[in-house]
Amino acid sequence: MKVLLLEDDFSTNTAIVHELEAFGFVVDSCLDGECALDMVHQRQHDLYVLDINVPNFDGYEVLKFIVETYPNALTIMISTHIEIEYLKKAFTLGSNDF
């Protein structure tokens, strides 16, 4: 299974990649939204794991583009924010989980 990870914190990104690869996933990882959008253009992934607050294009913008490009894509939003507004916006834009 191919996963695209968007997480701007380098150590968190590295830890998530390490864990996913340990379970056999093939992971493309990005530290900013521009990289993530480029990866979405280059190839389709089976799962998209997106942080919300990242440089350039935020996770919501990347999510919106993924849902428009691949309507059946599986997406998970991740964030340190716990406010309900973040959750609502993610699901409104088409995220499968938060």
N, C-alpha and C positions, 0 to 999 in steps of 0.2 A: 504494500500500500504506500502510495506517495503522499507526503504531507508537506504543505507549505506553512512554515512558522514565521510569523511576524512578531518580533519582540525586540524592543530597542535596548533593553538592559543586557549588556554583553554576558554577564555571568548567569543571569536567568535564562537567556537564550541558549547558552552552552549547556546548562543543566537539562533543559527540556529536550534539546537535540540528543544528548547522551542517553536519556531515559527512553525516548522514542526509538532510537536506533537499537537499544538493548532489547526492545520488543520486536525488532525486525522491520520497522518502518524505514523507508527511504525518505530522508528529510532534506528539503531545500529551506535554508533559513535566511531571513532578512532582518536587518536592524532598522530599516525605515520603510515608509510607505511607497516611495518611488521604486525601490528594489522589488517590493512585493508586487506592484503593478506590472513591472517588467517580467517577473516570473509568471504571472497569470497570463500575460501575452505569449510567453514562450511555450508553456505546456499546461495541460490540465492536471490537477492533482485530485486525489481521492478525498482529501480532507484539508481544510484551511483553518489554522489556529491563529487568531489575530488579536494582538494587543490593541487597545483603543488609542492610548496617548503615545504616539510615535512621531518622529520628525517627518517633514514633508507632507505627505498625504496621511491623514489619520486612519485608524482601523475601520472607522465607519465608512469612509470614502472607498477604501479597498473592498470592504464587504459589499457595498452597493454595486461596485463594478463586477465583482465575482458573481453576485446573484443575477445581474443583467446578462453576463456572458455565459454562465453555466447555471441555469435556473434550478437544477437538481443537486447542486453542489452541497456537500456537508460542511458546515461552518460552526466553529466554536469561538466565541469572543472571550478574551481573558483581560482582567483588569484588577488593579488594586482598589478601584472605586467600588463602593458597596451601595451607593445611592440608587434608589429604584429607577430614577430617570435614565441612568446608563443602561440598565437592564431592558427597560421599555423600548428605548431607541434601538438597541441591538435586535430585539425580536421584531420590531416594526420594519426594520430594514431587511429582515429575512434570515437572521442567524438561527441556527438550529439549537444552540445551547449557549449558556453564559457561565 
